[in-house]
Amino acid sequence: MIMNCKIIITAPSLETKKNVSGISSVVKNIMKLENYDFIHFQVSREDGESRNIKWIIKQVSLIFNFFILSIKVKPSIYHFNTDFTLFSIIRDFFFITIASLFKGRILLHIHGGKYLTKNAGFVLNFLIKYNIKLCKNVIVLSEFEKSLVEYNYFCKNI
């Protein structure tokens, strides 16, 4: 066990008034683990939040904020909670690239998504494979999802 390990963990808001999410519930439980220093980095939309110009600016600023947080925290581990949807794949491409620059161990926790079972097309397939390649470990929610990720994205570290 790594004692007092700093971990940046991504998830939507952990406040149920702002977000009712399975990912948030999982992350709240993970963050209860002792001997680990979790730093929650909020990503994704809050319930009812529109994808407008304000949201787009917020997403771009998240990339900069994540970079600054990585400099300040110097985490040993990055734990990315994601789903295989268009916006998550693109967002996580930037976050995982930044994490790889800081040489932290990268864990990708996949929580379903459209492109887990459907062909994502050339560009998104490339981004998914790139993201997976940079991750030390990948977590999925079932044996079925494991077989999909192994077959569709050539991932062996699940």
RAVEN-V802081 format. One record per run of one state. SS is the DSSP state (H for helix, E for strand, - for the rest). FROM is the first residue (numbers start at 1). TO is the last residue. If there is no record, write none. Layout:
ss:SS from:FROM to:TO
ss:SS from:FROM to:TO
This chain:
ss:- from:1 to:4
ss:E from:5 to:11
ss:- from:12 to:21
ss:H from:22 to:30
ss:- from:31 to:35
ss:E from:36 to:42
ss:- from:43 to:52
ss:H from:53 to:73
ss:- from:74 to:76
ss:E from:77 to:82
ss:- from:83 to:85
ss:H from:86 to:101
ss:- from:102 to:104
ss:E from:105 to:110
ss:- from:111 to:113
ss:H from:114 to:117
ss:- from:118 to:120
ss:H from:121 to:134
ss:- from:135 to:136
ss:E from:137 to:139
ss:- from:140 to:142
ss:H from:143 to:153
ss:- from:154 to:158
